[in-house]
């Protein structure tokens, strides 16, 4: 059961990749810009997380569905995957709305 959260995130990313491939919204539209945007956004969110951990706002509650490994205290491995999913889904929604508005 410890892998359920990570597997769920990866399934979600797989779905986003299929949507992106079908509609050419982010990665298949401009791979270089998508990768750069994703890296910068994930780094900003990681810094935000570390700041939140430092001030005591963010902490890992210890779920039975997450892995017992941490990249840093209170910073689970799955957080990086979640932040990628968050950023990638935002890019897809943004470009999807742009595509929809250009067709109407």
N, C-alpha and C positions, 0 to 999 in steps of 0.2 A: 504493500500500500504506500510505501514511502515514495514511489516514483510517480504516483497519480498526478500530482500537480505539474511536474515537469512534462509528463506525457500530454496532459491537457493543453499546456502552453504550446507544445510542438504541434499538436493536432490543429490548434487555432492558427498557428503560423502557416501550416500547410494549406489550410483553407484560404488564407490571405494570398498565398503564392498563386493558387489556382485562379482566384478572382483577378489578381494583378496580371497574370499571363493572358487571361481571356480578354480583358479590357485594355491592356497595355497602359496601366495607370501610374505606376511608379518605377519599379526596377526595369521592366521591359520597355519603358518609355525613355528613360535616361538613367542608365545604371550608375554612372559615375556620380551624378548629382544625388541620386537616392542613397548610395552608400555613404557619401560625405555627410549628407543631412542626418542620416541615421546615426552615424558615429558621433557627430557633434551633439545631437540630442541625447543619446544614451550617456555620454560623458557628463553632460549637464545634470541629468537626472541622478547619476551615480554620485556626483558631488553633493547634490541636494540630499540624497539619502545619507551620505556620511555626515553631513552637517546635522541632519535630524537625529541620527544615532548619537552624535557627540553631545547634543543638548538634551538628549533623553526623551525625545518625542517618538522616534521610531525604534521598535524593537521586534525581534522575532519571537513570536509566542510559542513556537515549538509545536507544530501540527504533525499529526500522524501521516499526513499526505505529502509532506515535504521531506527532502533529503536531510540527513543529519550533518552534512558537510557545510562549512561556511567559508566564504572568501575572506571575511574579516569578522570580528565579533558582531553579532546581530545582523550580518549581511549574508543571506543565503545565496547559494549558487543560482537558484531559480530567479533571483531578482534581475539579473542581467538579461535572461531570456524574456522575462515579463516586460522589462523596459524596451527591449527590441520590439516585442509584440505591440506595445502601446504606441511607439513611434511609427512603426510600419503601418498599423491600422489607421493612424491619423493621416499619414501621407496618402493612403488609398482613398480615404473618405474625402480629403481635400481635392485630389485630382478627379475623383468620381463626380463630385459636385461641379467642378469646372467643366467636365465633359458633358454632364447633363444640362448645364446652363447654356453651353455653346450649341446644343442641339435643339433648344426650345426657342 
